[in-house]
Amino acid sequence: MTHTDCKTSGTDTAGWSGATPDFAPSAHLDSFPRENLPPREQWPELLFDLEDYRYPTRLNCAVEFLDRNVEKGRGDHPALITPEETLTYRQLQDRVDRICNVLTRDLGMVPGNRVMLRSANNAWMTATYLAVLKAGGVVVATMPLLRAKELGQMLDKAQITHALCDVKLREEMELAAAKAPCLKHLVYWGNGDLESRCAAQPEGFTACDTAADDVCLIGFTSGTTGLPKGTMHFHRDMLAICDGYSRHILRPTPEDRFIGSAPLAFTFGLGGLVLFPFRVGATGILLEKAGPDELLPAIEKYRATICFTAPTAYRVMAQKVDQFDISSLRKCVSAGETLPKAIFETWEKATGLRLMDGIGGTEMLHIFIAAPQESVRPGYTGIPVPGYQAKIMDDQGNEVPRGTPGWLAIRGPIGCRYLADPRQANYVRHGWNIPGDVYIQEEDGFFRYQGRGDDMIVAAGYNIAGPEVEGALLTHPAVRECGVVGVPDGKGGMLVKAYVALKGDYLPGDHLVKELQEHVKAEIAPYKYPRVIEFLEALPRTESGKLQRFALRKLAGQ
């Protein structure tokens, strides 16, 4: 399908007036990405003190992730393993080059055009992703479960001109495309269209000569209210997360095999399943369905060595791990939401492996606070990744004393740059990125998570962190998962309320409410216990596995 008209162009998005940046000359013929960066004075301070983050002025990250492995003699090494196919680096390179030719020859894509990608995790999704980067386009990857309304918001805000989509996701894509005047070309794979177009193309493609600071990715946040925010990342950013967190904290080798549950549209999944392995010439294992019941047999079958998934998945897998041979696993990364100490201990007891916690975000692309495996401390997120700085500040931007809760502030080689969005000023303050997380920094420098700013509950004059209460509840044998929010007490104040999903052998009732309340009182300060407990079959979660506390607050009538 083809649209020929587009009602918006240039810098019209949201009435935005972008920066006049002092960048290297861009390779983008479509200037929309640079024109819609936030004004330079609204950027956080960027740090390039570490040699690892100093890149050449001209850089195409797809060349570094893919072509460089072939050049170094790893062309026959498996790049991707999926249930449907295994591709070596050379085979993947050929597919990527042919898709580049389809994009530029058949579909008229020029550097700087935005390309929407829609698929579950598979080899074609990875190949299209790398092809857009190599051809100088800007990737806008989308979660498979998004609906037409959400897709339409992204199509409009990023003025997306091209889309490549797995035919299994055709229905919502078609509905969104019908209302997207900027979208000129939509091609599917899985029905033979993109495949036949690729077969008709010649081998080889010369990568676009992009600048290191050309935008290559617009990652939309899974915001809970209002329009989604598009985070803009450069070619050098894609390498920086590998040369920072992966190199210094994860420390993979070319023989590692990465597996995980997060969609590639979620930057946690992109890094953990594609960028980190490809940076060192290792292997990514991609599963279209990767819940706990699928991950365990896949770890056994494909001999995975490094796993990326959410805390809830580790908790579920711990109960079944003795049914599978997961002896190949050597490192397990937990992110996406806070890692309760109870889940850490449950996983370690079941496997002997210590979970590596971390906090990152779409705005910062990936993890910026973590700890190497040998320095992991249960209940703590860790310390800043080398090349990053972090502190805890108050509302005025002043650093608070160690041991005092406040706003986490972070800066490093990557920083928040929203696409034409006045909310930039909310995220970047005083030159620092402020993700909205409340933390405590201990005297020895370790950071301990307290909760999101809107997860803090003020009850009877006390500040109570919802995640801390959740962590206490999870140590009770009856609790499968839980979420804690503040609810009005009818007197102008707030109460702590817990939503609890039970394990199969337990039944809800007043007796269990009392038992859970007493258990929390014994685990943490008694004033923090949940005054109200409601039992649910399951808790609301995002596609990336995060607990949707806003949905619980809505359920509570807030």
Order of alpha helices (4+ residues) and beta strands (2+ residues): alpha-alpha-beta-beta-alpha-beta-alpha-beta-alpha-beta-alpha-beta-alpha-beta-beta-alpha-beta-alpha-alpha-beta-alpha-beta-alpha-beta-alpha-beta-beta-beta-beta-beta-alpha-beta-beta-beta-beta-beta-beta-alpha-beta-beta-alpha-beta-alpha
